[in-house]
Amino acid sequence: MIIQFSKLLLLSLLASSIMASFKAQVITRDGDMDLVKKEVVLDLTKASLLENQSFKIVYGKSNEAINLETLKDEVEKLRAASVFYHLTKAKNYFLNVVKSSYVKELPQLVVRLNITNQFNSIGHFAHDNLSPEYNNALSIPPGEGREKFGIKPWNYEIWFRPAKEINLPKEGLKNDFEQTAAIFSEFRNQSRLASFQKFVSDLFLLTGDALKDSGLNILGSTAIIEASFFAMKKLYGLLQGKKFFLDTSFIPEVVYHEFAHVALSDHLGLSHSSPVNEGMADFFAASIADSATIADNVKDYAKRVREKDAFRDEVYNAGFETNAYANIDFVLGVLWQVRELDKDSSHGLIYDVRKNITSSSNIRGDLLKSILKECRRSCKSPLRDRINLQNAYHEMGL
């Protein structure tokens, strides 16, 4: 009788685990890194509810898991399933590849779709009357809440804003050329300095017509560079267009990036968007995607958004240390040099880099020192690999 009961219990458990496997369509990358629809199996706790021990996908400020069977809107069904699928992929990467004990102990993450509320570190959600937010995603740190006001404590969360097309000139938003063209701006500044130095030198070395001709040449070359800069700025604006939108929940690397912030949060705070902080999350997003580019070929889900490329030919600029440059790809390129040495060991090495830095660390000093320190400890050929890294960083102007 006991044996028979045990068999029935086992069959019951097997049946429930089968019911928990739910087929759904998601947006993911194919072998050519194009975004395509694909049917996958989601590992859920209860039938079609988007929830398991790791994640619970909800709408807005709700605490109820999304039910894929009762959800009628096919786009929203695709969105919810895609986010769950890619978050699961990201967590498995940190568990199985990076082998993070910190990620292993993380509590269930609540993931909010289409939420427009601003985040409030005390009240969790800012009041609905405050300006709604669109076109981004963010990772939320835990909060103690305020029980006497009915605000319960919360654990780590990830929020995905709805996409909204914005007319930049109408909103009074400026063209972001200064950030995008940082390399050209540095060349422009260096040319100005070189021209000034040559002018001062010629004042002492040349006279008469020779000095006049030199002055005209310096003036002409400076004028060409300045004209090129402003023409490039206008052309950039025309090519990029006036409309902007970003549907973050449909871009796999954005999902990976946000989970990476949580995975790094034992040392890198979630409330500070700095070049090093964002670059670390970019590295893991690119590693999970197994691609040196992030947010490439996303025209159906974004407009006026530049992809990040670990191999972009950029030379260090002191301006890269400021938060205004937090979302460029220079730090991604710095970290990717480690992956170029040894792909397999780079995952754990870069993850350990976080132990030696903070969200306020700089690139040229703190980050490079930490990379070289970890390479000394775990690179296969510590001396040779550190020399190779230093040569690569020298070429990057570091």
N, C-alpha and C positions, 0 to 999 in steps of 0.2 A: 504493500500500500504506500509506504514511504517512498519507495523507488519510483512507483507510478506517479506520485505527486511531484517528485523532483523533475521527472521528464516533462510533465505538464507545465511546471514553472519555467523550465528551460525553453520550451516551445513558446511560451507566452512572452518571455524576454526577447527571444529571437524575432517574434512577430512584431513586437513594439519597436525593435531597432530597425526593422525593415520599413515600418510606417514612418520612422523619423527621417528616412532618406527621401528627399523630395527633389524631383527633377524640375529645373527651371532654366530659362534662357538668360544669358548674361552678355554684357559687352566685354570683350577681352582682346588681346593681341594675337594675331596669327604669326606664322613663321617669318613673314615679311614685315612684321611690326605694324601692320594695318589693324585698325579697330574693326572687329567683326562680331556678329552674334554667334553664340555657341551654347548648346545645351549641356548643362553640367548637373551633377548631383550634389545637393547641399546637405550637410550633416546637421540636422535640427533635433531639438529635444522633443518637440511635439509636432507631429504632422507638418502642416504648412506654415506654422508660426516661425518667423525669422528670429530665432533665439536658441542659444545653447549656452554652455558654461562660459564661453569666451565673449560672446557678443549678443546684444539685443538691439535690433533695428526698429526704431520708432519714428513717428512723424511729429515734428514740432516739439511742443512741451509735453506730449503724451508720455505715459509710461507703459503703454500697451504695445506688445510686439506686433509688427505688421503681419497680417495673414495673407499670404500670397493667393490662396484659393478664393477668398472673398474680394480681393482687390480687383476692380473692374478696369481701371485705367492701365492699358498695356505698357505705356511708357513708364509709369510709376512702378509697375511690377518689375520691369526690366532694371530700373534704377536701384530699387531695394535689393533685388537678388544680386546685382553686380557688386554693390558695396559689400554685402555679406561675403560673397565669394572672394573678393580681393583682400578683404581684411583677414579672412581665414588663411589665405596664401601668405600674407605678410607675417602673421603670427607664427605659422609653421616654419617660415624661414628663420625667424629669431630663435625658435626652439630647436630646430634640427640642424641648422647650418651654423649660426652664431653660438648656439647652445647657451643662451642667456638664462641664468637662474632667476634674474629679476623679472623677466617676461613670464617665466613659468609660474610665478607667484602672483601675477596681476589678477585683480578681481574682474568680474564681468564688466565689460565696457558697454555703456549705453551709447548708441550711435543715432544721432538725430538728423533726419532728412528734412529739407525744405524749411528749416528754422530761420526766421528773420530777426529774432530778438538779439540784442547785444548781450554779451556775457557780463554778469555782475559777480565779483568774487565773494560778495557777502550774500546776495539774494539769489544767486544762481542765474535767473533770467531777469534782464532789465525790463522795465515796464513796457507794455505794448505800445504806448504813445511815443516812445523814443524812436528816432529814425531807424527804419528797418535796414538790414544789411543783406547784400546779394553778392553773387559771383566770387565766393571764396569758401575756404574750409579752414577749420581751426581745431586744435586739440585743447581740451579743457582740463585744468588741474582739479583735484578733489577739493571739496569744500565742507566745512562743518555745518553749514546751514544755520538757521535760527528757529529752533523748535517752537518758541513762544509766539512766533509770527507765522507758524505753519510751513516754514521752509525746511524741508528735510535735508540731511547731509547727502552728498553725492560723491561717487567715485570718479575716476577718469572717464571722460566722455570725448567723442569726436562729433563735431557739427559740420554738416554740409549745407551751405546756403543754396537757395534756388537761384537759377540763372536769370538775369534780367538784362536785356539790351539797353545800353546807355549811350546817349549821344554826348560825346566828350565836350565839344565846344559849348553845347547848350547847358551842360552842368558846370561849366567854368573850369574844367579839368585841363591841365596843360599837357602838351605832348611830352612824352618821357624820353626824348632824344638824348638829353644829357646823360641819362643812365645807360641807355642802350649803346651810345657811341662813345663810351668811356675811353676806348683805345684811341680813337681819332682825336678826342679832346686832349689826351696826354701828348700826342704827337704835335698838336697845335701849340700847346704850352711850351714844349721843348723847342719848337721852331722859333717861337717868339724870343726865347732866351738866347738861342744861337744867333739870331739876327741882331739882337742887341749887343752881344759880345763881339760880333764881327764889326759892327758899326763903331764901337768904342776903339777896337784895335786899329781900324782904318784911319781914325782921326789922328793917330800918332804916327802911322806908317806912310800915309798917302797925302798928296797935295794936289791942288788944281783940278784938271779934268779927270785924273784917275780917281780922286776922291769923289768927284761928282758922279762918275759912271758907277762906282761901287755903291754909292748911296741910292742911285736909281735902281740898281739891280736888287738891293736889299728890299727897297720899297715895293718893287714889282713882285718879288717872290712872296713877300708878306701879304700883299693884296690878293694874290692868287690863292694862297692858303685860306685866308679869311673868307674869300668869295666861295671857295669850295665848301667850307664848313657850313655856311648859311644855305648854300644851294642843297647840300646834303640833308640839312635839317628840313627844308621844305619838301624835298623828294621823299624823305622818310615819312612825313605826315601824309603825303598823298598815297604812298604805297600802303601804309598801315590803315588808312581810312579813319573815319570819325566815330564808328560804332565799336563798342566793346561789350563782350559778354563771356562768361566762363562757367560752364556746367561741370564743376569739380567732381561730382559723384560719378560721372561717366568716364573719367580719365584714370586708368589704373594706377599710374605713377603718383597721382595726387593722393589716392587712397593709401598707397604704400608710404608716402611721405608723412602723412598725418599719423599713421601708426608708428612710424619710426620715431617721431617726436615723443610718443608715449614710452617706447622702448628705451629711449635715451634719458627719460625724465628723472632717473635716480641721481643724475649729475647735471643735466642741462635743463633748466627750468622752462616750463611751457609758456610762461607769460612774457618772454623776452625774445623778439624776433631780431636776431643779429646775424651777420654774415656767416660766422662759424656755426651757430645753431642751425640755420637753414641749410648750410652746406653739408653738415653731417647727415641731416635727414635726406637731403638730395642723394648723397652717396648710397644710402641703403635703399632708397626708392629705385635708383638705377640698377643696383645690384640684384634686387628682387626681380626687376623686369629683365635683367641680363642684357642691358642695353646702355650704351654711353650717352644716350639722349633721353630727355624727359619731356613729356607732353609734345612729342613730334607727331605730325599728321593727325591733328585733332580738329580739323576745320568744321566738322559737324557739331562739335561741342564747345567751340571757342572761336572768338574773333578778336583780332589784334593782340594775340598772345604769342610771345616768342618762346620757342622751345629752348631747353637748357642742354648744352652740349659739353661733355667733359673734355673734348678735344678742340674747343674753340681757341683760336690763337689770340690769347690775351696776355698782356704784360702787366705786372703788378702796378697798381696805382694806390697811393696812400688813401685815396677816397674810398677804396674798397673796404676799408676798416669801419666805415660809418654805416649806420642802420639803413641809410637811404639805398645802399647797395646790397641789402640783405638777400634779395631774390635774384641776383645775377649768378652766373655759373662758375665764377673763378674758383671758389672753394671746392666745388665739385671736381674741377680739373686738378687741383692740388691733391685731393684725396685719391682720385683715380690713378695717379702715378703709382700708388702703392699696389693697386690691383694689377697694373701693368707688370709689376715685378713678379707677382705670384697671386693669381686669382683666388686660389683656394684659401690661402692664409690671410688674405686681405680682409675678409669678413670679420674675423675675430680680432685682428690687429687694430682695425679702425674702431671697432666697438670698444676696445680697451683704451683707445685714445681719450674717450670721454672722461675717464677717471682723473686725467691730469689737467682738464680745462673746465671752464664754466661758460655760461651763456654770454659773459662779457669778455671772454678771451679774444685776443687779436689773432690775425693770420700769421703775420711775419714772425712774431716772437713765440707766443704761446702754442699755437697749433703746430708749427714746424718742429718746435722742441719736443712736443709730445709724440709726434709721428716718429721722429728719429729715436726717441727714448724707447718706444714700443718696438721699433724695428731692431734695436740693439738686443731686446729681450726675446723676440719671437721670429725674426726673419731667418730664413734658412741659411743665408750667408750674410750675417750682420754687417761686416765691414764693407764687403762689395756692394750690398744692397743700399747701405746708407750713402756710399759714394755716388751710386747711380741716382738716388733720390736727390742728393744735393746738386748734382749736375742738371737734373731735370728742373729743379726749382730755380737754379741760376738762370736757365733759359727763360723761365717765367718772370724774371725780374725780382726774385725774392732773395 
